[in-house]
Amino acid sequence: MAHAAPASSAPKTPRIPTPSTPDVFDERSHTIARWAIPVVGGLLYGFWAAAINRSGGPITGWNILFGFVCAIAFAALYIGVRMLAPLLKRELHAVLWTAFAGITFGFLYSQTGETVLRSTFMALGVAAGVFAVTFYRYYTHEDAEGHPDPR
């Protein structure tokens, strides 16, 4: 005579397949963001650099020009890094973002009037942190050839 297998006391919950993260924004939103992020980031960087440079003094024409030149340089470098970085392997990809972050922070820090040596060491500290984060991110989200991990 056959007996039924005992059932577990815990209720069974059905496994719901989890889809990959949906893209909630359309292509137009991505296009706007692709240009808005460098422009807004550049304007913030330029304003910050000009504010540090004037040291609380009056706003002059040269100070405004300095801010806009810094904004244009930051935005152009950001766009260049963003276009070039995905073409590189994950190690160089991380190094490129590291160099960008270290240089931009070092320049801002040098505007405070500190020595070049202190600005360099502070920038290296920021760059080390950025390298650790970006390398970990690219190492865990790409395969050995640099393609996004399909997981």
C-alpha positions in Angstrom: 0.0 0.0 0.0 1.4 3.4 -0.9 1.5 6.3 1.5 1.5 10.0 0.7 4.7 11.9 1.4 4.5 14.3 4.4 3.9 17.9 3.5 6.1 20.6 5.0 4.4 22.9 7.5 5.7 26.1 5.8 3.5 27.5 3.1 4.9 27.3 -0.4 5.3 30.6 -2.1 5.4 30.6 -5.8 8.7 31.8 -7.3 8.1 34.9 -9.4 10.7 35.4 -12.0 12.4 38.7 -11.5 12.9 40.6 -14.8 15.9 42.7 -15.4 15.6 46.3 -14.3 13.2 48.1 -16.7 14.2 51.3 -18.5 11.6 53.7 -17.2 12.8 56.7 -19.3 12.3 56.9 -23.1 15.1 57.8 -25.5 14.3 61.5 -25.4 14.9 61.6 -21.6 18.3 59.8 -22.1 19.3 62.3 -24.9 18.4 65.2 -22.7 20.3 63.8 -19.7 23.3 63.0 -22.0 23.7 66.7 -22.6 22.2 68.2 -19.4 24.6 66.4 -17.0 27.8 67.8 -18.5 26.3 71.2 -18.9 24.9 71.5 -15.4 28.0 69.8 -13.9 30.2 72.2 -15.8 28.3 75.2 -14.7 28.4 74.0 -11.1 32.1 73.3 -11.3 32.8 76.7 -12.9 30.7 78.6 -10.3 32.5 76.7 -7.6 36.0 77.4 -9.0 35.2 81.1 -9.5 33.8 81.4 -5.9 36.9 79.7 -4.5 39.2 81.9 -6.7 37.7 85.2 -5.6 38.0 84.2 -1.9 34.9 86.1 -0.8 35.9 89.3 -2.7 33.8 91.2 -5.2 32.6 89.5 -8.4 34.6 90.9 -11.3 34.5 90.3 -15.1 37.7 88.3 -14.9 36.1 86.1 -12.2 33.1 85.4 -14.3 35.3 84.7 -17.3 37.3 82.3 -15.2 34.2 80.5 -14.1 32.9 80.1 -17.7 36.3 78.9 -18.9 36.4 76.3 -16.1 32.8 75.3 -16.9 33.6 74.8 -20.6 36.8 72.9 -19.9 35.0 70.6 -17.3 32.1 69.9 -19.6 34.4 69.1 -22.6 36.6 66.8 -20.6 33.6 65.1 -19.0 32.1 64.4 -22.5 35.4 63.2 -23.8 36.0 60.8 -20.9 32.4 59.6 -21.1 32.9 58.9 -24.9 36.3 57.3 -24.6 36.0 55.3 -21.4 33.6 52.6 -22.6 36.0 51.7 -25.4 38.7 50.7 -22.9 39.2 47.6 -20.9 37.8 47.8 -17.3 41.2 48.6 -15.7 41.9 51.5 -18.1 38.2 52.5 -17.9 38.6 53.0 -14.1 42.0 54.7 -14.5 40.5 57.3 -16.9 37.7 58.2 -14.5 40.2 58.3 -11.7 42.4 60.7 -13.6 39.5 62.9 -14.4 38.3 63.0 -10.8 41.8 63.6 -9.4 42.6 66.4 -11.8 39.3 68.2 -11.4 39.5 68.0 -7.6 43.2 68.9 -7.5 42.5 72.0 -9.6 39.7 73.1 -7.3 41.8 72.5 -4.3 44.7 74.5 -5.8 42.4 77.5 -6.0 42.3 77.8 -2.2 45.8 79.0 -2.1 47.4 75.8 -0.8 50.7 74.6 -2.0 51.0 72.5 -5.1 52.3 69.6 -3.0 49.3 69.6 -0.7 46.9 69.9 -3.7 48.6 67.0 -5.3 48.4 64.8 -2.2 44.7 65.7 -1.7 44.0 64.9 -5.4 45.8 61.6 -5.1 43.7 60.7 -2.0 40.4 61.5 -3.9 41.7 59.6 -7.0 42.5 56.5 -4.9 39.0 56.5 -3.6 37.5 56.9 -7.1 39.8 54.2 -8.4 38.6 51.7 -5.8 35.0 52.4 -6.4 35.1 52.5 -10.2 37.4 49.4 -10.5 35.1 47.4 -8.2 32.1 48.5 -10.2 33.6 47.7 -13.6 35.2 44.5 -12.3 31.8 43.2 -11.0 29.7 44.4 -13.9 31.8 43.5 -17.0 33.3 40.3 -18.3 37.0 39.9 -19.1 36.5 41.4 -22.6 34.8 44.5 -21.2 31.3 43.6 -22.2 28.5 44.2 -19.8 27.7 41.2 -17.6 24.3 39.7 -18.8 23.3 38.8 -15.2 
